[in-house]
């Protein structure tokens, strides 16, 4: 695994671990921000395909995640994810959402490259993965 992958994974784990209350709502908020950025680039169909594949792969570890088929047609794109998460403990929600985001961004990075993926995530979450990467590398 490349250093940039590890840094992206650490950033996702950090973001998903920051909140202790309303964890399901925070998780959905992270997804909504990512969706806005990705849809502006690849359209709804492209996002839905990436998201569905991520759910499929993550269900191996968390089988209680509901399949997202057709969720973009509902008023709330992540209604099925919200329902799945709300029935779990906060720790399990954070763990599942972290793995789902990592899976999604791994697929995205394999398609468009790590630098563009990092910029998209920075824009979505108002973070700077590149700065964090520089700090991490200086400390090694």
Backbone as numpy.savetxt, mean C-alpha at the origin, in Angstrom:
# Nx Ny Nz CAx CAy CAz Cx Cy Cz
17.29 -8.81 -2.35 16.44 -7.64 -2.35 17.33 -6.40 -2.35
17.01 -5.46 -3.19 17.78 -4.23 -3.29 17.53 -3.32 -2.09
18.50 -2.47 -1.81 18.38 -1.52 -0.71 17.15 -0.65 -0.86
16.86 -0.23 -2.10 15.70 0.64 -2.32 14.39 -0.08 -1.97
14.33 -1.40 -2.26 13.15 -2.18 -1.89 13.00 -2.20 -0.37
14.10 -2.46 0.31 14.08 -2.54 1.77 13.65 -1.20 2.36
14.16 -0.10 1.82 13.79 1.22 2.33 12.30 1.50 2.11
11.79 1.12 0.95 10.36 1.30 0.67 9.53 0.45 1.64
9.95 -0.77 1.86 9.25 -1.65 2.80 9.27 -1.07 4.20
10.42 -0.54 4.63 10.52 0.06 5.96 9.62 1.28 6.08
9.55 2.08 5.02 8.69 3.27 5.03 7.23 2.87 5.19
6.82 1.84 4.46 5.44 1.36 4.55 5.15 0.84 5.95
6.06 0.06 6.49 5.86 -0.46 7.85 5.78 0.66 8.87
6.59 1.68 8.68 6.57 2.83 9.58 5.24 3.58 9.48
4.76 3.81 8.26 3.49 4.51 8.07 2.32 3.73 8.65
2.32 2.43 8.46 1.20 1.62 8.94 1.25 1.44 10.46
2.40 1.61 11.08 2.54 1.42 12.52 2.31 2.71 13.32
2.20 3.84 12.65 2.13 5.12 13.35 0.85 5.33 14.16
-0.24 4.72 13.76 -1.52 5.01 14.39 -2.00 3.83 15.23
-2.55 4.15 16.39 -3.04 3.10 17.28 -4.57 3.11 17.37
-5.20 4.17 16.91 -6.65 4.26 16.93 -7.17 4.38 15.50
-8.36 3.86 15.29 -8.99 3.90 13.97 -8.04 3.38 12.89
-7.40 2.27 13.18 -6.37 1.70 12.30 -6.94 1.36 10.93
-8.15 0.84 10.89 -8.77 0.49 9.60 -8.98 1.75 8.77
-9.45 2.82 9.38 -9.68 4.08 8.66 -8.36 4.66 8.13
-7.33 4.60 8.95 -6.02 5.10 8.53 -5.50 4.28 7.35
-5.69 2.97 7.42 -5.26 2.09 6.34 -5.95 2.45 5.03
-7.24 2.68 5.09 -8.00 3.05 3.90 -7.51 4.40 3.38
-7.21 5.30 4.29 -6.69 6.61 3.88 -5.39 6.50 3.09
-4.50 5.62 3.52 -3.25 5.40 2.79 -3.54 4.88 1.38
-4.49 3.95 1.28 -4.86 3.39 -0.02 -5.50 4.44 -0.93
-6.35 5.27 -0.37 -7.00 6.30 -1.19 -5.98 7.26 -1.79
-4.98 7.62 -1.01 -3.94 8.52 -1.52 -3.11 7.86 -2.62
-2.78 6.58 -2.44 -2.03 5.86 -3.47 -2.88 5.72 -4.73
-4.15 5.38 -4.55 -5.05 5.19 -5.69 -5.14 6.46 -6.53
-5.26 7.60 -5.88 -5.36 8.86 -6.60 -4.15 9.06 -7.51
-2.97 8.80 -6.98 -1.74 8.98 -7.77 -1.64 7.97 -8.91
-1.90 6.71 -8.62 -1.74 5.66 -9.63 -2.79 5.80 -10.72
-4.02 6.09 -10.35 -5.10 6.24 -11.34 -4.79 7.39 -12.29
-4.17 8.44 -11.80 -3.83 9.56 -12.68 -2.80 9.16 -13.73
-2.07 8.08 -13.49 -1.04 7.63 -14.43 -1.53 6.50 -15.32
-2.14 5.47 -14.72 -2.51 4.27 -15.49 -4.01 4.07 -15.63
-4.81 4.94 -15.07 -6.26 4.81 -15.16 -6.81 3.86 -14.12
-8.14 3.85 -14.03 -8.80 3.01 -13.03 -8.58 1.54 -13.29
-8.65 1.15 -14.56 -8.46 -0.26 -14.90 -7.08 -0.76 -14.53
-6.07 0.06 -14.77 -4.70 -0.31 -14.41 -4.54 -0.45 -12.91
-5.08 0.53 -12.17 -5.01 0.44 -10.72 -5.74 -0.78 -10.21
-6.97 -0.99 -10.70 -7.78 -2.11 -10.24 -7.09 -3.45 -10.47
-6.39 -3.57 -11.60 -5.66 -4.81 -11.90 -4.53 -5.04 -10.90
-3.75 -3.99 -10.65 -2.65 -4.09 -9.69 -3.17 -4.41 -8.28
-4.24 -3.73 -7.91 -4.81 -3.92 -6.57 -5.38 -5.34 -6.42
-6.10 -5.80 -7.43 -6.68 -7.15 -7.37 -5.58 -8.21 -7.26
-4.50 -8.04 -8.00 -3.39 -8.99 -7.92 -2.76 -8.95 -6.53
-2.64 -7.78 -5.96 -2.06 -7.63 -4.63 -2.93 -8.31 -3.58
-4.24 -8.13 -3.68 -5.16 -8.80 -2.76 -5.01 -10.31 -2.90
-4.99 -10.79 -4.14 -4.87 -12.23 -4.40 -3.61 -12.80 -3.74
-2.49 -12.13 -3.91 -1.23 -12.62 -3.34 -1.20 -12.50 -1.82
-1.77 -11.46 -1.28 -1.76 -11.24 0.16 -2.73 -12.17 0.89
-3.75 -12.64 0.20 -4.72 -13.56 0.80 -4.08 -14.90 1.19
-2.92 -15.21 0.65 -2.21 -16.43 1.07 -1.89 -16.34 2.56
-1.48 -15.16 3.00 -1.13 -14.93 4.40 -2.34 -14.52 5.24
-3.23 -13.73 4.64 -4.41 -13.22 5.35 -5.67 -13.61 4.56
-6.12 -14.85 4.69 -7.25 -15.33 3.88 -8.57 -14.60 4.14
-8.66 -13.85 5.21 -9.88 -13.12 5.52 -10.04 -11.83 4.70
-9.01 -11.46 3.94 -9.15 -10.30 3.06 -10.15 -10.64 1.96
-11.12 -9.76 1.79 -12.18 -9.99 0.80 -11.66 -9.61 -0.58
-12.00 -10.45 -1.56 -11.65 -10.17 -2.95 -12.24 -8.82 -3.34
-11.49 -8.06 -4.10 -11.90 -6.70 -4.42 -12.64 -6.59 -5.74
-13.01 -7.68 -6.36 -13.63 -7.63 -7.68 -14.79 -6.65 -7.74
-14.68 -5.73 -8.67 -15.76 -4.77 -8.91 -15.87 -3.67 -7.89
-14.93 -3.55 -6.96 -15.07 -2.56 -5.90 -14.98 -1.13 -6.42
-14.35 -0.91 -7.58 -14.23 0.45 -8.09 -15.58 0.98 -8.58
-16.56 0.09 -8.77 -17.88 0.50 -9.21 -18.73 1.01 -8.05
-18.36 0.66 -6.83 -19.13 1.11 -5.67 -18.74 2.54 -5.33
-19.55 3.22 -4.53 -19.21 4.59 -4.15 -17.88 4.67 -3.40
-17.50 3.61 -2.74 -16.27 3.60 -1.97 -15.38 2.47 -2.51
-14.32 2.84 -3.20 -13.43 1.89 -3.88 -12.92 0.79 -2.94
-12.68 1.13 -1.70 -12.07 0.19 -0.76 -13.07 -0.33 0.27
-14.34 -0.41 -0.08 -15.37 -0.88 0.85 -15.09 -2.31 1.31
-14.70 -3.18 0.39 -14.41 -4.57 0.76 -13.20 -4.66 1.68
-12.18 -3.87 1.42 -11.01 -3.86 2.29 -11.39 -3.34 3.67
-12.17 -2.27 3.71 -12.62 -1.70 4.98 -13.36 -2.75 5.80
-14.26 -3.47 5.17 -15.03 -4.51 5.85 -14.11 -5.61 6.39
-13.16 -6.02 5.57 -12.21 -7.06 5.99 -11.39 -6.62 7.20
-10.91 -5.39 7.16 -10.04 -4.89 8.22 -10.79 -4.66 9.53
-12.00 -4.18 9.45 -12.75 -3.83 10.65 -13.02 -5.03 11.56
-12.97 -6.22 11.03 -13.21 -7.38 11.86 -11.97 -7.93 12.55
-10.85 -7.21 12.46 -9.58 -7.71 12.98 -9.05 -6.81 14.10
-8.05 -7.32 14.80 -7.39 -6.52 15.85 -6.52 -5.44 15.19
-6.25 -4.34 15.90 -5.39 -3.30 15.32 -4.03 -3.83 14.86
-3.42 -4.71 15.64 -2.12 -5.26 15.24 -2.22 -6.05 13.95
-3.25 -6.83 13.81 -3.44 -7.63 12.61 -3.78 -6.75 11.40
-4.54 -5.69 11.63 -4.84 -4.74 10.56 -3.55 -4.12 10.04
-2.71 -3.66 10.96 -1.44 -3.04 10.55 -0.58 -4.03 9.77
-0.50 -5.25 10.24 0.31 -6.27 9.59 -0.21 -6.60 8.19
-1.52 -6.79 8.08 -2.11 -7.13 6.79 -2.00 -5.97 5.81
-2.29 -4.76 6.28 -2.20 -3.60 5.39 -0.77 -3.35 4.94
0.17 -3.54 5.84 1.58 -3.38 5.49 1.97 -4.37 4.39
1.61 -5.63 4.56 1.93 -6.63 3.54 1.22 -6.33 2.22
-0.02 -5.88 2.29 -0.77 -5.55 1.08 -0.12 -4.38 0.33
0.26 -3.35 1.06 0.94 -2.20 0.43 2.31 -2.60 -0.13
3.04 -3.41 0.60 4.35 -3.87 0.12 4.18 -4.70 -1.15
3.21 -5.59 -1.16 2.95 -6.41 -2.34 2.58 -5.53 -3.53
1.68 -4.58 -3.30 1.25 -3.67 -4.36 2.44 -2.88 -4.91
3.23 -2.30 -4.01 4.34 -1.47 -4.48 5.47 -2.31 -5.09
5.63 -3.54 -4.65 6.61 -4.43 -5.31 6.20 -4.69 -6.75
4.93 -4.96 -6.97 4.44 -5.18 -8.34 4.62 -3.90 -9.15
4.23 -2.79 -8.57 4.36 -1.51 -9.27 5.81 -1.22 -9.63
6.71 -1.42 -8.67 8.14 -1.17 -8.92 8.70 -2.09 -10.00
8.20 -3.31 -10.07 8.68 -4.23 -11.11 8.22 -3.78 -12.50
7.14 -3.02 -12.55 6.61 -2.55 -13.83 7.18 -1.20 -14.26
7.32 -0.28 -13.31 7.73 1.09 -13.68 9.07 1.50 -13.10
9.65 0.67 -12.27 10.95 0.98 -11.67 10.81 1.56 -10.27
11.86 1.36 -9.51 11.87 1.81 -8.12 11.86 3.34 -7.99
12.66 4.07 -8.78 12.67 5.54 -8.61 11.29 6.18 -8.83
10.59 5.77 -9.87 9.26 6.34 -10.13 8.26 5.90 -9.06
8.35 4.67 -8.63 7.48 4.18 -7.56 7.70 5.01 -6.30
8.96 5.26 -5.96 9.27 6.06 -4.77 8.70 7.47 -4.89
8.81 8.07 -6.08 8.27 9.42 -6.28 6.75 9.44 -6.15
6.10 8.41 -6.68 4.64 8.32 -6.58 4.22 8.21 -5.12
4.90 7.36 -4.36 4.57 7.19 -2.94 4.85 8.46 -2.16
5.97 9.13 -2.46 6.27 10.40 -1.80 5.15 11.41 -2.03
4.69 11.48 -3.26 3.63 12.41 -3.61 2.32 12.03 -2.92
2.01 10.74 -2.90 0.77 10.28 -2.29 0.74 10.51 -0.79
1.84 10.21 -0.14 1.87 10.24 1.32 2.61 11.44 1.88
2.97 12.40 1.05 3.71 13.59 1.49 4.95 13.22 2.29
5.70 12.25 1.76 6.94 11.83 2.39 8.06 11.98 1.39
9.25 11.71 1.81 10.38 11.72 0.90 11.24 10.49 1.17
10.94 9.44 0.44 11.67 8.18 0.59 13.14 8.37 0.21
13.41 9.24 -0.77 14.79 9.47 -1.19 15.62 10.07 -0.06
15.06 11.03 0.68 15.79 11.62 1.82 16.03 10.56 2.88
15.01 9.77 3.15 15.16 8.69 4.14 16.23 7.72 3.67
16.27 7.43 2.39 17.27 6.51 1.85 18.66 7.08 2.06
18.82 8.37 1.82 20.12 9.01 2.01 20.57 8.97 3.45
19.65 9.20 4.39 19.98 9.15 5.81 20.37 7.74 6.21
19.62 6.75 5.72 19.92 5.36 6.07 21.29 4.96 5.56
21.62 5.37 4.34 22.91 5.00 3.75 24.07 5.68 4.47
23.87 6.90 4.96 24.92 7.61 5.69 25.24 6.92 7.01
24.24 6.28 7.61 24.43 5.65 8.91 25.04 4.26 8.81
25.17 3.74 7.60 25.73 2.38 7.43 27.24 2.40 7.41
